[in-house]
């Protein structure tokens, strides 16, 4: 049984005041070491060699992501929406004028270093899968056809009980779920060898699984492995992928609302093996807007009496979510943001009696072009009611693809940073998720702008730069 390691005391340095920090850089054993005036040494290992990206689920999100990366590499498109590629980070005072690109500030893997593989229940290569998904235009896909056609899916671990609306032929068979995990581990080892990758990342882009709650089997690695050996029905396919990845020392990101790595057993394994994990559920359309508007209402102390959200979409995700079990998993993820942002226990007069409803409807003609309607009933001074209506005609996979890219590169950074990888859960990546994972007993931050500040301050901390608090009193001394 794996034993949980306590994080070293150095992790606590993240909360230290770091005003007027001077940074001295030295090269030691090919790792970049930043020594700040607080005496704390931060190490980030270099991004040498290829980074292998392994994707369970080669559907609309995965193919849009990989095709997009190939298009950017060829210089025929821009990585719009990607913080790692286009975002900047302010360093020091506003008057210092220091705002480098994030990819120039921290040592991220380059796009030319990425190599791809995946698992899927269908046998289509990535070009055929992208054509079938219908997200990207034929003209763009044809320009990257060679690279996409070369990526064929490995057989997937699949359980029809967890995804009832789809089925496919490209599925592994095994004596039990532990045997299936071993087959995945062999896939991982084989891909690392054949691709000549020096590092790997697994990122879940497959369907939403039916809703389950944590049970006794999810509480420790020992109980999890016993349950896998016994083919326990409460071991979802995504858990098999996560277990295999962590056992191979590969970071895992969960892009769906599935339980997956958000259980004590996976946290134990991640901490014991010092492998980063994060999740869950990419924050793309309606919830992205929700985590922008709700903080605004709270900041101005505007009351909220109701928020009705409904969606129509026609891609494979919509088809899967047409099953009540899968929808329940998604519903739990989408409902949580408002309560954590608005804190009704602290503001009962404003948020103590909210009617919050979420609906998702499968509508095939819309394809990947999801439409999200929000009717928001608010009230202001003296209780007078007002309404806000939002109609977001978005493209689901177009919004998700840059999130996948950023998570791949940031998780790889975390794996190369001892201070981060030993934590297991990478809460600083909450920015990308509807239902962010946190340490047990800690409520998540859903406010998009707090999440972005947390992410950028984590990068500043790793490089020994002063954290940005926006206090600003020094400008008026």
C-alpha positions as CSV (number, residue, x, y, z in Angstrom):
1,X,0.0,0.0,0.0
2,X,1.3,3.4,-0.9
3,X,1.8,5.8,2.0
4,X,0.9,9.4,1.8
5,X,3.9,11.7,2.1
6,X,3.5,15.0,3.9
7,X,4.5,18.0,1.8
8,X,7.8,19.5,2.9
9,X,7.9,22.7,4.9
10,X,9.2,24.5,1.8
11,X,5.7,24.3,0.3
12,X,4.6,26.8,2.9
13,X,6.9,29.4,1.3
14,X,4.1,30.0,-1.2
15,X,2.3,32.1,1.4
16,X,5.3,34.2,2.5
17,X,5.4,37.9,1.8
18,X,8.0,38.4,-0.9
19,X,8.3,42.2,-1.2
20,X,11.4,43.7,-2.8
21,X,12.7,40.3,-3.8
22,X,16.0,40.2,-5.8
23,X,16.6,37.2,-8.0
24,X,20.0,35.6,-8.6
25,X,20.1,32.9,-11.3
26,X,22.6,30.1,-11.6
27,X,22.8,27.0,-13.7
28,X,23.2,23.8,-11.7
29,X,23.1,20.3,-13.2
30,X,21.1,21.6,-16.2
31,X,18.2,22.7,-14.0
32,X,17.2,26.3,-13.6
33,X,17.5,27.5,-10.0
34,X,16.1,30.8,-8.8
35,X,17.4,32.0,-5.5
36,X,15.4,35.0,-4.0
37,X,16.3,37.2,-1.1
38,X,14.1,35.2,1.2
39,X,16.7,32.5,1.0
40,X,14.3,30.0,-0.7
41,X,15.7,28.1,-3.7
42,X,13.2,27.1,-6.4
43,X,14.1,24.6,-9.1
44,X,12.5,24.1,-12.5
45,X,14.0,21.3,-14.6
46,X,14.5,22.2,-18.2
47,X,12.0,21.2,-20.9
48,X,14.4,19.0,-22.9
49,X,13.3,16.6,-25.6
50,X,9.8,15.7,-26.8
51,X,6.6,15.9,-24.7
52,X,4.2,13.0,-25.5
53,X,0.5,13.9,-25.2
54,X,-1.8,10.9,-24.6
55,X,-5.5,11.5,-25.0
56,X,-8.3,9.2,-23.9
57,X,-11.1,10.1,-26.3
58,X,-10.2,11.2,-29.9
59,X,-13.4,13.1,-30.6
60,X,-14.3,16.7,-31.3
61,X,-12.2,18.3,-28.5
62,X,-9.1,16.1,-29.0
63,X,-9.1,16.5,-32.8
64,X,-9.7,20.2,-32.7
65,X,-6.8,20.6,-30.2
66,X,-4.3,18.5,-32.2
67,X,-5.3,19.9,-35.6
68,X,-5.0,23.4,-34.1
69,X,-1.5,22.7,-32.8
70,X,-0.5,21.3,-36.2
71,X,-1.9,24.4,-38.0
72,X,-0.1,26.8,-35.6
73,X,3.2,24.8,-36.2
74,X,2.7,25.3,-39.9
75,X,2.2,29.0,-39.5
76,X,-1.4,29.0,-41.0
77,X,-3.3,29.9,-37.8
78,X,-2.9,31.6,-34.4
79,X,-3.3,30.0,-31.0
80,X,-6.1,32.3,-30.0
81,X,-7.4,31.6,-26.5
82,X,-4.2,30.0,-25.2
83,X,-2.7,31.7,-22.2
84,X,0.6,29.8,-22.6
85,X,1.0,31.0,-26.2
86,X,-0.4,34.5,-26.2
87,X,-0.7,35.6,-22.6
88,X,1.6,38.0,-20.7
89,X,2.5,38.3,-17.1
90,X,3.2,41.6,-15.2
91,X,6.4,41.6,-13.2
92,X,7.1,44.2,-10.5
93,X,5.4,47.6,-10.3
94,X,3.1,49.0,-12.9
95,X,5.7,51.6,-13.6
96,X,8.4,49.0,-14.4
97,X,7.0,48.1,-17.8
98,X,7.9,44.4,-17.4
99,X,5.3,42.2,-19.0
100,X,6.9,39.3,-20.9
101,X,5.0,36.5,-22.5
102,X,4.3,33.7,-20.2
103,X,6.1,31.2,-22.5
104,X,9.2,33.4,-22.3
105,X,9.0,33.8,-18.5
106,X,8.8,30.1,-17.5
107,X,10.4,27.2,-19.4
108,X,7.4,25.6,-21.2
109,X,7.7,22.9,-23.8
110,X,7.6,24.3,-27.4
111,X,4.8,23.3,-29.7
112,X,7.3,21.7,-32.0
113,X,8.2,19.3,-29.2
114,X,4.7,17.9,-28.9
115,X,3.9,14.3,-30.1
116,X,0.4,12.8,-29.9
117,X,-1.4,9.6,-29.4
118,X,-4.8,8.5,-28.0
119,X,-7.3,5.8,-27.2
120,X,-10.8,5.6,-28.6
121,X,-13.7,3.1,-29.0
122,X,-13.8,4.0,-32.7
123,X,-11.1,3.0,-35.1
124,X,-10.9,6.3,-37.1
125,X,-7.6,8.0,-37.4
126,X,-7.4,11.6,-36.1
127,X,-8.1,13.1,-39.6
128,X,-11.2,10.9,-40.1
129,X,-12.3,11.6,-36.6
130,X,-11.9,15.4,-37.1
131,X,-13.9,15.2,-40.4
132,X,-16.6,13.3,-38.6
133,X,-16.7,15.8,-35.7
134,X,-17.4,18.6,-38.1
135,X,-15.8,21.3,-36.1
136,X,-13.1,22.5,-38.5
137,X,-13.4,23.3,-42.1
138,X,-12.2,20.7,-44.7
139,X,-9.7,23.2,-46.2
140,X,-7.9,23.6,-42.9
141,X,-7.9,19.9,-42.1
142,X,-6.5,19.0,-45.5
143,X,-3.5,21.2,-44.8
144,X,-2.6,19.1,-41.7
145,X,-4.0,15.8,-43.1
146,X,-0.6,14.0,-43.1
147,X,0.1,14.5,-39.4
148,X,-3.5,13.7,-38.4
149,X,-3.8,10.6,-40.5
150,X,-0.7,9.1,-38.8
151,X,-2.4,9.2,-35.4
152,X,-4.5,6.1,-35.0
153,X,-6.3,5.2,-31.7
154,X,-5.2,2.5,-29.4
155,X,-7.9,0.2,-28.1
156,X,-9.8,1.9,-25.3
157,X,-10.9,0.9,-21.8
158,X,-14.7,1.2,-22.0
159,X,-17.7,0.2,-19.9
160,X,-21.1,0.7,-21.6
161,X,-22.7,1.1,-18.1
162,X,-20.8,4.4,-17.7
163,X,-21.6,5.8,-21.2
164,X,-24.9,4.4,-22.3
165,X,-25.5,6.4,-25.5
166,X,-22.5,5.3,-27.6
167,X,-20.6,2.1,-28.3
168,X,-17.7,1.1,-30.5
169,X,-15.6,-1.8,-31.6
170,X,-12.1,-0.7,-30.6
171,X,-12.2,-1.9,-27.0
172,X,-9.7,-3.7,-24.8
173,X,-10.5,-7.0,-23.2
174,X,-9.0,-8.2,-19.9
175,X,-9.4,-10.5,-17.0
176,X,-10.3,-7.6,-14.7
177,X,-9.8,-3.8,-14.4
178,X,-6.3,-4.2,-12.9
179,X,-5.4,-6.2,-16.0
180,X,-6.8,-3.5,-18.2
181,X,-4.7,-0.9,-16.3
182,X,-1.7,-3.0,-17.0
183,X,-2.5,-3.0,-20.7
184,X,-2.7,0.8,-20.6
185,X,0.6,0.9,-18.8
186,X,2.1,-1.1,-21.6
187,X,0.6,1.3,-24.1
188,X,2.2,4.2,-22.3
189,X,5.6,2.5,-22.2
190,X,5.3,1.6,-25.9
191,X,4.4,5.1,-26.9
192,X,7.2,6.7,-25.0
193,X,9.6,4.4,-26.7
194,X,8.2,4.7,-30.2
195,X,7.8,8.5,-30.1
196,X,11.1,9.0,-28.3
197,X,9.4,11.3,-25.8
198,X,11.3,12.2,-22.7
199,X,8.1,13.2,-20.8
200,X,4.4,12.3,-21.0
201,X,1.1,13.9,-20.1
202,X,-2.4,12.2,-20.1
203,X,-5.4,14.5,-20.6
204,X,-8.9,13.2,-20.6
205,X,-11.0,14.4,-23.6
206,X,-13.5,11.5,-23.6
207,X,-17.2,11.4,-22.7
208,X,-18.8,12.3,-19.4
209,X,-19.4,9.1,-17.3
210,X,-22.5,8.3,-15.3
211,X,-22.7,9.8,-11.9
212,X,-21.2,7.9,-8.9
213,X,-20.3,9.0,-5.4
214,X,-17.1,8.0,-3.6
215,X,-17.3,4.8,-1.6
216,X,-15.0,2.8,0.7
217,X,-13.1,1.4,-2.3
218,X,-12.0,4.9,-3.3
219,X,-10.4,5.7,0.0
220,X,-6.9,4.2,-0.4
221,X,-4.7,2.8,-3.1
222,X,-4.9,-0.6,-1.5
223,X,-8.7,-0.7,-1.5
224,X,-8.7,0.7,-5.1
225,X,-6.4,-2.0,-6.4
226,X,-8.4,-4.7,-4.6
227,X,-11.6,-3.3,-6.2
228,X,-10.0,-3.3,-9.7
229,X,-8.9,-6.9,-9.2
230,X,-12.4,-7.8,-8.3
231,X,-14.0,-5.9,-11.2
232,X,-15.9,-3.6,-8.8
233,X,-18.7,-1.7,-10.7
234,X,-17.6,1.5,-8.9
235,X,-14.3,1.6,-10.8
236,X,-15.0,3.8,-13.8
237,X,-12.9,3.6,-17.0
238,X,-11.5,7.0,-16.4
239,X,-10.1,5.8,-13.1
240,X,-8.4,2.9,-14.9
241,X,-6.7,5.5,-17.1
242,X,-5.7,7.7,-14.2
243,X,-4.3,4.8,-12.2
244,X,-2.3,3.5,-15.1
245,X,-0.9,7.0,-15.8
246,X,0.0,7.8,-12.2
247,X,1.7,4.4,-11.8
248,X,3.8,5.2,-14.8
249,X,4.7,8.6,-13.3
250,X,2.6,10.5,-15.9
251,X,0.6,13.6,-14.9
252,X,-3.2,13.4,-15.4
253,X,-5.7,16.1,-16.2
254,X,-9.4,15.4,-16.1
255,X,-11.4,17.4,-18.6
256,X,-14.8,15.9,-17.7
257,X,-16.8,16.1,-14.5
258,X,-16.2,12.4,-13.8
259,X,-14.9,11.5,-10.3
260,X,-11.7,10.0,-11.7
261,X,-8.8,11.5,-9.8
262,X,-10.9,13.4,-7.3
263,X,-10.8,10.6,-4.7
264,X,-8.5,9.9,-1.7
265,X,-6.9,6.9,-3.4
266,X,-5.7,8.9,-6.4
267,X,-4.5,11.8,-4.2
268,X,-2.5,9.3,-2.2
269,X,-1.0,7.8,-5.3
270,X,-0.2,11.2,-6.8
271,X,1.5,12.4,-3.6
272,X,3.3,9.2,-3.0
273,X,4.7,9.1,-6.6
274,X,5.0,12.9,-6.9
275,X,2.9,13.2,-10.0
276,X,0.7,16.2,-10.7
277,X,-3.1,15.9,-11.1
278,X,-5.8,18.4,-11.9
279,X,-9.5,18.6,-12.8
280,X,-12.4,18.6,-13.3
281,X,-14.5,19.6,-16.4
282,X,-13.2,22.2,-18.8
283,X,-14.7,25.6,-18.2
284,X,-15.7,26.6,-21.7
285,X,-19.1,28.2,-22.4
286,X,-22.0,28.8,-20.1
287,X,-20.0,28.3,-16.9
288,X,-17.2,30.6,-18.1
289,X,-19.8,33.4,-18.4
290,X,-21.3,32.4,-15.0
291,X,-18.0,32.8,-13.3
292,X,-17.5,36.2,-14.8
293,X,-21.0,37.6,-14.0
294,X,-21.5,36.2,-10.5
295,X,-18.4,37.8,-9.1
296,X,-19.6,41.1,-10.5
297,X,-23.0,40.8,-8.7
298,X,-21.2,39.9,-5.5
299,X,-18.7,42.8,-5.9
300,X,-21.5,45.3,-6.2
301,X,-23.7,43.5,-3.6
302,X,-26.5,43.0,-6.1
303,X,-29.0,40.3,-4.9
304,X,-29.8,37.2,-7.0
305,X,-33.2,35.4,-6.8
306,X,-32.8,33.0,-9.8
307,X,-30.6,31.8,-12.5
308,X,-32.0,29.6,-15.2
309,X,-29.5,28.0,-17.6
310,X,-30.3,25.9,-20.6
311,X,-28.1,24.5,-23.5
312,X,-28.6,22.9,-26.8
313,X,-25.8,21.0,-28.6
314,X,-25.7,18.2,-31.1
315,X,-22.2,16.7,-30.9
316,X,-21.2,13.4,-29.3
317,X,-21.0,15.2,-25.9
318,X,-24.7,16.2,-26.3
319,X,-25.7,12.7,-27.2
320,X,-23.9,11.3,-24.2
321,X,-25.4,13.9,-21.9
322,X,-28.9,12.9,-23.1
323,X,-28.5,9.9,-20.7
324,X,-29.8,10.9,-17.2
325,X,-26.8,9.3,-15.5
326,X,-24.2,11.3,-17.5
327,X,-26.3,14.5,-17.2
328,X,-26.3,14.1,-13.4
329,X,-22.5,14.1,-13.4
330,X,-22.5,17.3,-15.6
331,X,-25.2,18.9,-13.6
332,X,-23.3,18.5,-10.3
333,X,-20.3,20.2,-11.9
334,X,-22.3,23.1,-13.4
335,X,-24.4,23.8,-10.2
336,X,-21.5,24.3,-7.8
337,X,-20.0,27.5,-9.0
338,X,-22.7,30.0,-7.8
339,X,-22.8,28.8,-4.2
340,X,-19.0,29.0,-3.8
341,X,-18.7,32.4,-5.5
342,X,-21.7,34.1,-3.8
343,X,-21.3,32.5,-0.3
344,X,-25.0,32.6,0.8
345,X,-24.1,31.8,4.4
346,X,-22.3,35.2,4.6
347,X,-24.9,37.1,2.5
348,X,-28.3,35.5,3.3
349,X,-30.3,38.6,2.4
350,X,-28.7,38.6,-1.1
351,X,-28.1,35.0,-2.0
352,X,-29.9,32.9,0.6
353,X,-32.8,31.9,-1.5
354,X,-31.6,31.4,-5.1
355,X,-33.5,29.2,-7.6
356,X,-30.7,27.7,-9.8
357,X,-31.6,25.4,-12.6
358,X,-29.4,23.9,-15.4
359,X,-30.7,22.1,-18.5
360,X,-28.8,20.4,-21.4
361,X,-30.8,19.3,-24.5
362,X,-29.4,17.1,-27.3
363,X,-30.3,18.8,-30.6
364,X,-28.4,17.1,-33.5
365,X,-28.8,19.9,-36.1
366,X,-26.6,22.3,-34.0
367,X,-23.6,20.0,-34.0
368,X,-20.6,21.3,-32.0
369,X,-22.1,24.9,-32.1
370,X,-23.6,24.9,-28.6
371,X,-26.1,27.6,-27.7
372,X,-26.5,28.6,-24.0
373,X,-29.3,30.7,-22.7
374,X,-29.3,32.3,-19.3
375,X,-32.1,34.1,-17.6
376,X,-30.8,35.9,-14.5
377,X,-33.1,37.6,-12.0
378,X,-31.3,40.1,-9.8
379,X,-32.4,42.8,-7.4
380,X,-30.8,46.1,-6.3
381,X,-31.4,49.1,-4.1
382,X,-34.5,48.7,-1.9
383,X,-35.1,45.3,-3.4
384,X,-36.2,46.5,-6.9
385,X,-36.0,43.6,-9.5
386,X,-34.0,43.6,-12.7
387,X,-33.2,41.0,-15.3
388,X,-30.2,40.0,-17.4
389,X,-30.5,37.7,-20.4
390,X,-27.5,36.1,-22.1
391,X,-27.5,34.1,-25.4
392,X,-24.1,32.6,-26.0
393,X,-23.8,31.0,-29.4
394,X,-20.4,29.4,-28.9
395,X,-18.3,26.6,-30.4
396,X,-17.7,24.1,-27.7
397,X,-14.5,22.5,-29.0
398,X,-13.0,25.8,-30.2
399,X,-13.2,27.0,-26.6
400,X,-11.9,23.8,-25.2
401,X,-8.9,23.2,-27.5
402,X,-6.7,26.1,-26.0
403,X,-7.5,24.9,-22.5
404,X,-6.2,21.4,-23.4
405,X,-3.0,23.0,-24.8
406,X,-2.4,25.1,-21.7
407,X,-3.1,22.2,-19.3
408,X,-0.6,20.0,-21.2
409,X,2.1,22.6,-21.0
410,X,1.4,23.7,-17.4
411,X,1.2,20.1,-16.1
412,X,4.5,19.4,-17.7
413,X,5.9,22.5,-16.0
414,X,4.5,21.2,-12.7
415,X,6.1,17.8,-13.3
416,X,9.5,19.5,-13.8
417,X,9.1,21.6,-10.6
418,X,9.6,19.6,-7.4
419,X,7.8,22.1,-5.3
420,X,4.6,21.6,-7.4
421,X,4.8,17.9,-8.3
422,X,5.0,16.8,-4.7
423,X,1.6,18.5,-4.0
424,X,-0.4,16.2,-6.2
425,X,-3.4,18.4,-6.8
426,X,-2.5,21.5,-8.9
427,X,-5.1,24.0,-7.6
428,X,-3.3,26.8,-9.4
429,X,-4.8,25.4,-12.6
430,X,-8.4,26.0,-11.3
431,X,-8.7,28.7,-13.9
432,X,-9.5,26.0,-16.5
433,X,-12.1,24.0,-14.7
434,X,-15.8,24.2,-13.8
435,X,-15.4,22.1,-10.7
436,X,-11.8,22.7,-9.5
437,X,-10.0,20.1,-7.3
438,X,-8.6,21.2,-4.0
439,X,-7.0,19.8,-0.9
440,X,-9.5,17.8,1.2
441,X,-11.7,20.2,3.3
442,X,-10.8,23.3,1.3
443,X,-13.5,25.0,-0.7
444,X,-12.6,25.8,-4.4
445,X,-12.2,29.2,-5.9
446,X,-14.6,29.6,-8.9
447,X,-14.2,33.4,-9.5
448,X,-12.4,33.5,-12.9
449,X,-10.3,36.5,-11.9
450,X,-9.2,35.1,-8.6
451,X,-8.2,31.9,-10.4
452,X,-6.2,33.9,-12.9
453,X,-4.4,35.8,-10.2
454,X,-3.6,32.5,-8.4
455,X,-2.2,31.0,-11.6
456,X,0.0,34.0,-12.4
457,X,1.2,34.4,-8.8
458,X,2.2,30.8,-8.8
459,X,4.4,31.4,-11.8
460,X,5.8,34.6,-10.2
461,X,6.5,32.6,-7.0
462,X,8.3,29.8,-8.9
463,X,10.6,32.4,-10.5
464,X,11.3,34.4,-7.3
465,X,9.3,37.4,-8.4
466,X,7.3,39.6,-6.2
467,X,3.6,38.5,-5.9
468,X,1.1,41.0,-7.3
469,X,-1.5,42.1,-4.7
470,X,-2.8,45.2,-6.4
471,X,-2.4,47.2,-3.2
472,X,-0.6,50.0,-4.9
473,X,0.0,52.3,-1.9
474,X,3.7,52.6,-2.9
475,X,2.8,54.8,-5.9
476,X,1.5,57.5,-3.6
477,X,4.4,57.7,-1.1
